[in-house]
Amino acid sequence: MIRLKDVEMEYPNGTRAIRGISAAIEDGEFVFLVGPSGSGKSTIIKMLTGEEVPTAGRIMINGFSVSNIAERQVPMIRPAVGTSSPVSILIMRRTLGVIFQDFRLIEKKTVYENLEFVMRAVGMPKKEIKQRITYVLQLVGLEKKAENFPSELSGGEQQRVAIARALVNNPATIIADEPT
């Protein structure tokens, strides 16, 4: 479940990206956020993933308050993709899978290692990691590309790796920023 209550976002340069948005998305619902470029769609996604903190209002995702979550707790709700900061607390299964518009794959890691990275961050056992990655790669049709690096893949294949990464920890909620 996702709840936004009177959410506002003003960037340090004075740009007001979001003005008083309230919404409720229940479990099992599919919601599409549409609008012209510059209307705040990506800002909303960044706030949902904890990349941006709203200047006003409250955001709740699956029981977590994103609006006032401590930085060390952000890995509990979303993948720590591309970050080098250590995970300092034992964290539960990811509650949020994110497919970023720019994929955000780690270039120096293979497809398998990109998926393994997000699973290790939550403390998954090695045996479970291998089984789950094999399953998810089959699901997205990339089982033969596990040892390839992102630069060796087409744009569509990179996109499927990003989708696999969002699915690999079996999240309760998936957020996709222009996934197609």
Z-matrix of the N, CA and C atoms (Angstrom, degrees):
N
C 1 1.432
C 2 1.527 1 109.05
N 3 1.322 2 116.36 1 141.18
C 4 1.468 3 122.83 2 177.81
C 5 1.520 4 107.88 3 -124.32
N 6 1.322 5 115.31 4 131.89
C 7 1.465 6 121.33 5 177.24
C 8 1.523 7 109.37 6 -129.38
N 9 1.321 8 115.85 7 128.28
C 10 1.462 9 122.21 8 172.16
C 11 1.517 10 106.61 9 -118.51
N 12 1.311 11 117.07 10 130.11
C 13 1.466 12 121.43 11 -178.16
C 14 1.522 13 108.92 12 -129.46
N 15 1.328 14 116.14 13 110.84
C 16 1.470 15 123.11 14 176.82
C 17 1.530 16 112.24 15 51.31
N 18 1.342 17 116.57 16 44.02
C 19 1.463 18 121.81 17 -176.13
C 20 1.527 19 110.67 18 -78.95
N 21 1.329 20 114.24 19 132.91
C 22 1.457 21 121.79 20 176.14
C 23 1.515 22 109.34 21 -133.02
N 24 1.332 23 115.21 22 150.59
C 25 1.460 24 120.15 23 178.19
C 26 1.514 25 108.72 24 -141.40
N 27 1.319 26 114.79 25 120.34
C 28 1.454 27 121.54 26 174.03
C 29 1.518 28 107.33 27 -124.52
N 30 1.326 29 115.76 28 123.06
C 31 1.460 30 120.60 29 -179.26
C 32 1.529 31 110.45 30 -75.53
N 33 1.325 32 117.83 31 158.52
C 34 1.466 33 121.61 32 -178.60
C 35 1.536 34 113.97 33 -54.44
N 36 1.338 35 117.12 34 -27.28
C 37 1.476 36 119.25 35 179.59
C 38 1.528 37 112.56 36 -80.35
N 39 1.341 38 117.14 37 2.61
C 40 1.461 39 121.70 38 177.86
C 41 1.519 40 115.29 39 96.13
N 42 1.313 41 118.82 40 -4.35
C 43 1.460 42 122.04 41 179.39
C 44 1.524 43 109.89 42 -71.53
N 45 1.334 44 115.90 43 123.42
C 46 1.470 45 120.80 44 176.18
C 47 1.519 46 107.80 45 -92.02
N 48 1.323 47 115.93 46 105.32
C 49 1.457 48 121.37 47 -176.34
C 50 1.528 49 112.22 48 -86.82
N 51 1.313 50 117.00 49 -36.19
C 52 1.467 51 122.36 50 -176.66
C 53 1.524 52 108.19 51 -132.63
N 54 1.323 53 115.78 52 135.27
C 55 1.472 54 120.49 53 -178.49
C 56 1.516 55 111.08 54 -128.66
N 57 1.311 56 117.06 55 100.23
C 58 1.463 57 122.63 56 170.95
C 59 1.511 58 116.69 57 60.49
N 60 1.299 59 118.24 58 48.99
C 61 1.467 60 121.25 59 179.66
C 62 1.528 61 110.24 60 -86.05
N 63 1.325 62 115.67 61 133.45
C 64 1.459 63 122.33 62 172.69
C 65 1.521 64 107.32 63 -129.54
N 66 1.338 65 115.94 64 135.74
C 67 1.465 66 120.61 65 179.85
C 68 1.518 67 109.31 66 -160.54
N 69 1.316 68 114.94 67 156.64
C 70 1.466 69 121.59 68 174.91
C 71 1.517 70 108.07 69 -134.98
N 72 1.328 71 115.62 70 127.49
C 73 1.458 72 121.72 71 177.56
C 74 1.526 73 106.44 72 -120.24
N 75 1.309 74 116.30 73 118.63
C 76 1.457 75 121.55 74 -176.41
C 77 1.524 76 111.39 75 -86.94
N 78 1.319 77 116.44 76 159.68
C 79 1.459 78 122.05 77 175.93
C 80 1.522 79 109.43 78 -54.45
N 81 1.326 80 116.07 79 136.78
C 82 1.453 81 121.36 80 177.60
C 83 1.512 82 115.05 81 87.63
N 84 1.310 83 118.33 82 -10.15
C 85 1.459 84 121.07 83 179.81
C 86 1.523 85 110.83 84 -83.71
N 87 1.335 86 115.41 85 145.31
C 88 1.456 87 122.61 86 171.01
C 89 1.517 88 106.17 87 -105.13
N 90 1.328 89 116.63 88 126.31
C 91 1.453 90 120.63 89 -178.64
C 92 1.519 91 108.80 90 -126.76
N 93 1.311 92 116.21 91 134.86
C 94 1.453 93 121.75 92 178.06
C 95 1.516 94 107.83 93 -115.18
N 96 1.307 95 116.40 94 127.12
C 97 1.453 96 122.83 95 178.10
C 98 1.517 97 106.92 96 -103.33
N 99 1.311 98 116.49 97 114.17
C 100 1.459 99 121.05 98 -176.86
C 101 1.521 100 109.80 99 -123.92
N 102 1.323 101 115.05 100 154.53
C 103 1.450 102 121.45 101 178.53
C 104 1.508 103 109.61 102 166.87
N 105 1.328 104 116.48 103 168.21
C 106 1.465 105 119.97 104 -178.78
C 107 1.530 106 112.02 105 -70.08
N 108 1.319 107 115.92 106 164.30
C 109 1.469 108 120.86 107 175.55
C 110 1.516 109 109.30 108 -55.34
N 111 1.321 110 115.03 109 138.38
C 112 1.462 111 119.85 110 178.15
C 113 1.513 112 114.25 111 83.60
N 114 1.340 113 117.79 112 6.93
C 115 1.467 114 119.51 113 -177.52
C 116 1.525 115 113.35 114 -87.79
N 117 1.349 116 117.88 115 -4.93
C 118 1.457 117 120.69 116 175.04
C 119 1.518 118 115.91 117 106.93
N 120 1.336 119 117.98 118 6.09
C 121 1.470 120 120.54 119 -178.33
C 122 1.531 121 111.55 120 -59.43
N 123 1.323 122 117.24 121 -50.27
C 124 1.468 123 120.21 122 -179.16
C 125 1.523 124 111.48 123 -67.50
N 126 1.315 125 117.76 124 -32.91
C 127 1.468 126 120.83 125 176.69
C 128 1.524 127 109.93 126 -63.30
N 129 1.319 128 117.28 127 -41.43
C 130 1.472 129 120.70 128 177.67
C 131 1.527 130 109.63 129 -61.37
N 132 1.322 131 116.92 130 -45.43
C 133 1.464 132 120.04 131 179.09
C 134 1.523 133 110.53 132 -61.92
N 135 1.322 134 117.47 133 -42.89
C 136 1.469 135 120.68 134 178.56
C 137 1.524 136 111.11 135 -62.37
N 138 1.312 137 117.80 136 -34.79
C 139 1.460 138 119.81 137 176.68
C 140 1.529 139 110.63 138 -71.41
N 141 1.327 140 117.21 139 -38.12
C 142 1.463 141 120.49 140 178.89
C 143 1.526 142 111.66 141 -64.74
N 144 1.336 143 116.97 142 -32.81
C 145 1.462 144 120.76 143 -179.07
C 146 1.519 145 113.12 144 -91.05
N 147 1.328 146 117.42 145 -2.04
C 148 1.461 147 120.34 146 178.96
C 149 1.508 148 114.17 147 84.04
N 150 1.328 149 118.46 148 4.12
C 151 1.466 150 120.89 149 177.06
C 152 1.521 151 111.02 150 -69.06
N 153 1.312 152 116.14 151 -35.14
C 154 1.468 153 122.39 152 176.74
C 155 1.518 154 107.98 153 -121.95
N 156 1.303 155 115.70 154 146.56
C 157 1.458 156 121.62 155 179.04
C 158 1.526 157 107.63 156 -107.27
N 159 1.320 158 117.74 157 126.87
C 160 1.466 159 118.82 158 179.94
C 161 1.528 160 110.96 159 -63.28
N 162 1.318 161 115.91 160 148.04
C 163 1.463 162 120.04 161 178.22
C 164 1.526 163 111.30 162 -80.68
N 165 1.325 164 116.65 163 -16.71
C 166 1.461 165 121.04 164 175.70
C 167 1.521 166 108.68 165 -155.89
N 168 1.323 167 115.47 166 158.50
C 169 1.457 168 121.05 167 177.40
C 170 1.512 169 112.70 168 91.70
N 171 1.340 170 114.23 169 -173.54
C 172 1.469 171 120.36 170 -175.45
C 173 1.523 172 109.89 171 -139.00
N 174 1.342 173 115.58 172 140.56
C 175 1.459 174 122.34 173 177.21
C 176 1.525 175 107.95 174 -125.49
N 177 1.330 176 116.31 175 128.17
C 178 1.470 177 122.65 176 177.03
C 179 1.522 178 107.91 177 -122.61
N 180 1.338 179 116.35 178 132.83
C 181 1.462 180 121.72 179 175.57
C 182 1.514 181 108.06 180 -130.06
N 183 1.320 182 115.88 181 117.13
C 184 1.469 183 122.02 182 177.21
C 185 1.529 184 112.17 183 47.18
N 186 1.314 185 115.90 184 42.58
C 187 1.457 186 120.69 185 176.52
C 188 1.512 187 115.59 186 91.11
N 189 1.333 188 118.50 187 -7.79
C 190 1.461 189 121.51 188 178.04
C 191 1.518 190 109.24 189 -97.67
N 192 1.324 191 116.91 190 135.00
C 193 1.450 192 120.75 191 173.40
C 194 1.522 193 107.81 192 -86.70
N 195 1.322 194 116.57 193 106.39
C 196 1.452 195 121.26 194 -179.62
C 197 1.522 196 110.35 195 -73.00
N 198 1.317 197 116.67 196 -29.23
C 199 1.458 198 121.28 197 -175.97
C 200 1.517 199 113.47 198 -62.50
N 201 1.326 200 117.28 199 -34.13
C 202 1.460 201 118.75 200 -178.34
C 203 1.528 202 112.24 201 -128.23
N 204 1.327 203 116.34 202 26.81
C 205 1.453 204 120.26 203 179.90
C 206 1.530 205 109.60 204 -73.54
N 207 1.301 206 115.81 205 139.74
C 208 1.459 207 120.43 206 177.42
C 209 1.521 208 108.91 207 -69.57
N 210 1.340 209 116.63 208 146.40
C 211 1.463 210 121.00 209 -178.41
C 212 1.522 211 111.77 210 -54.89
N 213 1.330 212 117.14 211 -36.14
C 214 1.464 213 119.77 212 -179.04
C 215 1.530 214 111.91 213 -69.55
N 216 1.350 215 117.97 214 -15.53
C 217 1.462 216 121.20 215 179.20
C 218 1.520 217 113.11 216 -92.87
N 219 1.346 218 118.54 217 -11.37
C 220 1.463 219 120.88 218 -178.39
C 221 1.519 220 111.77 219 -55.38
N 222 1.351 221 119.94 220 -39.69
C 223 1.466 222 118.01 221 177.89
C 224 1.530 223 113.75 222 -60.06
N 225 1.316 224 118.63 223 -16.85
C 226 1.469 225 120.66 224 178.50
C 227 1.516 226 111.78 225 -70.51
N 228 1.347 227 116.78 226 -25.28
C 229 1.453 228 118.34 227 -176.92
C 230 1.512 229 113.87 228 -108.54
N 231 1.329 230 119.06 229 -21.89
C 232 1.460 231 118.90 230 -178.74
C 233 1.514 232 111.16 231 -143.95
N 234 1.345 233 116.61 232 163.40
C 235 1.450 234 120.33 233 179.60
C 236 1.517 235 111.68 234 -65.81
N 237 1.318 236 116.92 235 141.21
C 238 1.455 237 122.19 236 176.78
C 239 1.517 238 108.33 237 -91.88
N 240 1.315 239 117.23 238 59.19
C 241 1.456 240 122.20 239 -174.08
C 242 1.519 241 110.71 240 -72.67
N 243 1.316 242 115.36 241 128.35
C 244 1.452 243 120.60 242 175.36
C 245 1.508 244 114.47 243 77.09
N 246 1.303 245 118.58 244 2.02
C 247 1.446 246 120.72 245 -179.37
C 248 1.517 247 110.06 246 -91.61
N 249 1.313 248 116.36 247 148.27
C 250 1.456 249 119.66 248 177.98
C 251 1.523 250 110.71 249 -107.38
N 252 1.344 251 117.43 250 0.47
C 253 1.457 252 119.61 251 -179.14
C 254 1.524 253 110.35 252 -72.70
N 255 1.343 254 118.26 253 138.12
C 256 1.462 255 120.15 254 -179.28
C 257 1.525 256 111.15 255 -71.71
N 258 1.299 257 115.81 256 149.81
C 259 1.455 258 120.69 257 175.20
C 260 1.517 259 105.79 258 -84.75
N 261 1.329 260 116.19 259 114.40
C 262 1.459 261 120.03 260 -171.15
C 263 1.519 262 114.47 261 -90.67
N 264 1.319 263 116.68 262 -10.42
C 265 1.463 264 118.44 263 -179.80
C 266 1.521 265 109.29 264 -126.39
N 267 1.323 266 115.68 265 154.16
C 268 1.465 267 119.29 266 175.34
C 269 1.515 268 106.82 267 -70.48
N 270 1.314 269 116.39 268 122.08
C 271 1.453 270 119.43 269 -174.26
C 272 1.516 271 111.62 270 -113.34
N 273 1.314 272 114.00 271 149.42
C 274 1.455 273 120.72 272 -177.72
C 275 1.521 274 110.67 273 -80.75
N 276 1.313 275 115.86 274 177.60
C 277 1.459 276 121.91 275 176.46
C 278 1.522 277 109.21 276 -54.08
N 279 1.307 278 116.15 277 138.33
C 280 1.468 279 120.27 278 -179.75
C 281 1.524 280 109.81 279 -56.98
N 282 1.302 281 115.10 280 137.95
C 283 1.448 282 119.54 281 178.33
C 284 1.527 283 110.75 282 -98.57
N 285 1.350 284 116.44 283 -13.50
C 286 1.454 285 121.00 284 -174.34
C 287 1.522 286 110.16 285 -133.95
N 288 1.333 287 116.80 286 124.33
C 289 1.463 288 122.22 287 172.81
C 290 1.510 289 107.93 288 -105.15
N 291 1.336 290 116.53 289 136.62
C 292 1.458 291 120.36 290 -176.10
C 293 1.522 292 109.86 291 -126.10
N 294 1.327 293 115.45 292 131.60
C 295 1.456 294 121.76 293 172.43
C 296 1.521 295 105.69 294 -109.66
N 297 1.322 296 115.40 295 108.31
C 298 1.461 297 120.64 296 -176.71
C 299 1.526 298 110.86 297 -81.56
N 300 1.319 299 116.26 298 149.44
C 301 1.457 300 122.21 299 179.84
C 302 1.531 301 111.00 300 -60.07
N 303 1.324 302 116.88 301 -36.48
C 304 1.466 303 121.31 302 -178.03
C 305 1.534 304 112.14 303 -99.29
N 306 1.315 305 117.70 304 16.14
C 307 1.466 306 127.91 305 176.00
C 308 1.530 307 114.05 306 68.20
N 309 1.331 308 118.98 307 -44.27
C 310 1.464 309 123.70 308 179.17
C 311 1.530 310 113.52 309 54.87
N 312 1.310 311 116.47 310 41.98
C 313 1.464 312 120.84 311 175.32
C 314 1.527 313 108.65 312 -78.60
N 315 1.315 314 115.91 313 149.96
C 316 1.460 315 120.82 314 178.57
C 317 1.524 316 107.00 315 -86.06
N 318 1.316 317 116.50 316 111.38
C 319 1.466 318 122.90 317 -171.57
C 320 1.518 319 113.97 318 -61.56
N 321 1.338 320 118.22 319 -31.46
C 322 1.463 321 121.50 320 -176.58
C 323 1.524 322 112.78 321 -87.94
N 324 1.319 323 116.75 322 5.88
C 325 1.466 324 121.57 323 178.36
C 326 1.523 325 109.27 324 -117.77
N 327 1.334 326 115.50 325 146.37
C 328 1.463 327 120.35 326 175.97
C 329 1.529 328 109.48 327 -69.35
N 330 1.318 329 115.44 328 172.63
C 331 1.460 330 120.72 329 175.81
C 332 1.531 331 109.23 330 -55.95
N 333 1.328 332 116.16 331 -49.43
C 334 1.466 333 120.95 332 179.82
C 335 1.530 334 110.23 333 -58.04
N 336 1.325 335 117.39 334 -46.49
C 337 1.472 336 121.47 335 -178.01
C 338 1.521 337 112.11 336 -65.82
N 339 1.344 338 118.21 337 -33.43
C 340 1.464 339 120.95 338 175.48
C 341 1.520 340 110.60 339 -61.36
N 342 1.336 341 116.43 340 -41.79
C 343 1.463 342 120.23 341 179.52
C 344 1.528 343 110.91 342 -74.35
N 345 1.315 344 115.79 343 -40.47
C 346 1.461 345 121.17 344 179.53
C 347 1.531 346 111.11 345 -60.63
N 348 1.324 347 116.18 346 -37.17
C 349 1.464 348 121.83 347 -178.78
C 350 1.525 349 111.90 348 -55.95
N 351 1.339 350 116.89 349 -47.94
C 352 1.465 351 119.50 350 -177.68
C 353 1.523 352 111.79 351 -71.68
N 354 1.333 353 116.89 352 -27.28
C 355 1.464 354 119.81 353 178.61
C 356 1.531 355 110.90 354 -76.81
N 357 1.320 356 116.44 355 -39.30
C 358 1.473 357 119.52 356 177.86
C 359 1.531 358 111.06 357 -65.17
N 360 1.332 359 115.82 358 -32.49
C 361 1.461 360 120.23 359 -179.56
C 362 1.525 361 112.20 360 -61.02
N 363 1.332 362 116.79 361 -25.54
C 364 1.467 363 120.34 362 178.77
C 365 1.519 364 112.34 363 -102.04
N 366 1.335 365 116.75 364 6.55
C 367 1.453 366 120.38 365 174.91
C 368 1.516 367 115.32 366 78.35
N 369 1.321 368 117.95 367 27.44
C 370 1.472 369 120.84 368 178.26
C 371 1.530 370 110.16 369 -66.63
N 372 1.320 371 117.42 370 141.68
C 373 1.470 372 120.82 371 175.36
C 374 1.528 373 110.54 372 -65.19
N 375 1.326 374 115.98 373 146.69
C 376 1.464 375 122.41 374 -176.72
C 377 1.535 376 112.44 375 -54.08
N 378 1.331 377 117.19 376 -43.05
C 379 1.462 378 121.21 377 -179.16
C 380 1.530 379 110.50 378 -62.08
N 381 1.316 380 116.19 379 -43.18
C 382 1.466 381 120.61 380 179.56
C 383 1.522 382 111.01 381 -66.79
N 384 1.335 383 116.14 382 -36.91
C 385 1.468 384 120.72 383 178.34
C 386 1.523 385 109.67 384 -58.56
N 387 1.323 386 116.65 385 -51.13
C 388 1.463 387 120.70 386 -177.68
C 389 1.525 388 111.28 387 -60.95
N 390 1.322 389 117.22 388 -45.42
C 391 1.466 390 120.82 389 -179.32
C 392 1.530 391 111.47 390 -63.20
N 393 1.302 392 116.10 391 -45.97
C 394 1.467 393 120.24 392 -176.46
C 395 1.530 394 111.33 393 -68.22
N 396 1.330 395 117.21 394 -41.98
C 397 1.466 396 119.91 395 179.44
C 398 1.523 397 110.23 396 -63.79
N 399 1.312 398 117.09 397 -43.23
C 400 1.469 399 120.82 398 177.69
C 401 1.528 400 110.05 399 -57.86
N 402 1.321 401 116.46 400 -46.08
C 403 1.466 402 121.23 401 -179.99
C 404 1.535 403 111.57 402 -62.55
N 405 1.327 404 117.03 403 -48.00
C 406 1.472 405 120.42 404 -175.78
C 407 1.524 406 110.81 405 -68.60
N 408 1.323 407 118.20 406 -37.07
C 409 1.466 408 119.90 407 177.39
C 410 1.528 409 110.73 408 -65.18
N 411 1.319 410 117.86 409 -36.81
C 412 1.464 411 120.60 410 174.90
C 413 1.526 412 110.11 411 -65.36
N 414 1.308 413 115.97 412 -39.97
C 415 1.464 414 121.76 413 -179.59
C 416 1.527 415 111.77 414 -58.58
N 417 1.341 416 117.04 415 -39.90
C 418 1.472 417 120.91 416 -178.31
C 419 1.536 418 112.19 417 -97.20
N 420 1.340 419 117.05 418 5.78
C 421 1.455 420 121.05 419 175.99
C 422 1.514 421 115.31 420 73.07
N 423 1.332 422 117.45 421 30.81
C 424 1.467 423 120.65 422 -177.98
C 425 1.527 424 113.23 423 -123.50
N 426 1.330 425 117.02 424 21.88
C 427 1.468 426 119.35 425 -176.57
C 428 1.524 427 112.23 426 -58.77
N 429 1.328 428 118.63 427 -27.24
C 430 1.468 429 121.45 428 -179.88
C 431 1.528 430 112.72 429 -87.34
N 432 1.316 431 117.50 430 -0.57
C 433 1.472 432 121.73 431 -178.09
C 434 1.526 433 112.37 432 -109.82
N 435 1.318 434 118.11 433 10.43
C 436 1.465 435 122.11 434 -174.82
C 437 1.518 436 113.70 435 -56.49
N 438 1.332 437 117.67 436 -33.68
C 439 1.470 438 120.66 437 -176.95
C 440 1.524 439 113.23 438 -95.67
N 441 1.327 440 117.31 439 3.97
C 442 1.459 441 120.88 440 177.34
C 443 1.525 442 110.79 441 -82.76
N 444 1.330 443 115.24 442 152.94
C 445 1.457 444 121.68 443 173.98
C 446 1.531 445 107.86 444 -91.57
N 447 1.322 446 118.16 445 155.87
C 448 1.466 447 120.17 446 -178.92
C 449 1.533 448 113.87 447 -52.58
N 450 1.325 449 117.45 448 -36.23
C 451 1.468 450 120.45 449 -179.23
C 452 1.526 451 112.42 450 -66.78
N 453 1.323 452 117.26 451 -15.51
C 454 1.461 453 122.15 452 179.58
C 455 1.528 454 112.39 453 -93.67
N 456 1.312 455 116.37 454 3.39
C 457 1.460 456 121.68 455 -177.20
C 458 1.521 457 110.63 456 -109.72
N 459 1.322 458 115.76 457 154.48
C 460 1.466 459 120.38 458 172.38
C 461 1.527 460 108.72 459 -72.37
N 462 1.318 461 117.00 460 168.98
C 463 1.463 462 120.78 461 178.06
C 464 1.519 463 111.93 462 -60.46
N 465 1.345 464 116.64 463 -40.30
C 466 1.463 465 120.60 464 178.72
C 467 1.514 466 112.08 465 -65.74
N 468 1.332 467 116.51 466 -37.44
C 469 1.463 468 120.05 467 178.10
C 470 1.533 469 110.67 468 -68.42
N 471 1.319 470 116.88 469 -40.14
C 472 1.468 471 120.25 470 176.55
C 473 1.523 472 110.35 471 -60.95
N 474 1.311 473 115.35 472 -40.04
C 475 1.462 474 120.50 473 178.30
C 476 1.531 475 110.69 474 -62.65
N 477 1.324 476 117.28 475 -39.61
C 478 1.464 477 120.94 476 178.45
C 479 1.528 478 111.48 477 -68.68
N 480 1.334 479 117.47 478 -31.68
C 481 1.467 480 119.90 479 174.50
C 482 1.528 481 108.90 480 -65.90
N 483 1.330 482 116.77 481 -41.73
C 484 1.466 483 120.39 482 178.13
C 485 1.533 484 110.57 483 -62.45
N 486 1.315 485 117.11 484 -37.91
C 487 1.464 486 120.99 485 176.87
C 488 1.528 487 109.73 486 -66.66
N 489 1.335 488 116.68 487 -43.97
C 490 1.467 489 120.61 488 178.09
C 491 1.524 490 110.56 489 -60.29
N 492 1.320 491 117.11 490 -41.17
C 493 1.465 492 120.81 491 179.25
C 494 1.533 493 110.73 492 -62.42
N 495 1.320 494 116.43 493 -37.65
C 496 1.464 495 119.68 494 178.44
C 497 1.521 496 111.79 495 -68.10
N 498 1.328 497 116.95 496 -29.24
C 499 1.463 498 121.76 497 -176.83
C 500 1.519 499 114.29 498 -90.49
N 501 1.326 500 118.00 499 -22.08
C 502 1.460 501 121.87 500 -165.66
C 503 1.529 502 114.04 501 -60.31
N 504 1.304 503 118.76 502 -32.23
C 505 1.467 504 121.21 503 179.46
C 506 1.522 505 112.48 504 -95.69
N 507 1.345 506 116.46 505 13.96
C 508 1.459 507 122.18 506 176.44
C 509 1.533 508 112.40 507 51.49
N 510 1.343 509 116.27 508 57.09
C 511 1.461 510 119.34 509 -175.52
C 512 1.522 511 113.11 510 -70.79
N 513 1.319 512 115.83 511 156.46
C 514 1.466 513 121.19 512 177.09
C 515 1.525 514 111.13 513 -73.53
N 516 1.347 515 116.54 514 -28.51
C 517 1.456 516 121.79 515 -175.57
C 518 1.527 517 108.80 516 -135.70
N 519 1.328 518 116.28 517 139.03
C 520 1.463 519 121.23 518 175.30
C 521 1.521 520 108.27 519 -120.89
N 522 1.323 521 115.11 520 130.99
C 523 1.458 522 122.08 521 176.11
C 524 1.524 523 106.84 522 -114.20
N 525 1.322 524 116.87 523 127.44
C 526 1.453 525 121.19 524 -178.00
C 527 1.518 526 109.88 525 -122.39
N 528 1.321 527 116.60 526 121.42
C 529 1.469 528 122.38 527 177.16
C 530 1.528 529 107.48 528 -96.60
N 531 1.304 530 117.32 529 96.55
C 532 1.460 531 125.57 530 -178.79
C 533 1.531 532 111.77 531 51.63
N 534 1.331 533 118.20 532 63.32
C 535 1.459 534 121.64 533 -175.90
C 536 1.513 535 115.51 534 -78.07
N 537 1.344 536 118.14 535 -9.16
C 538 1.463 537 118.77 536 -176.63
C 539 1.509 538 111.62 537 -116.75
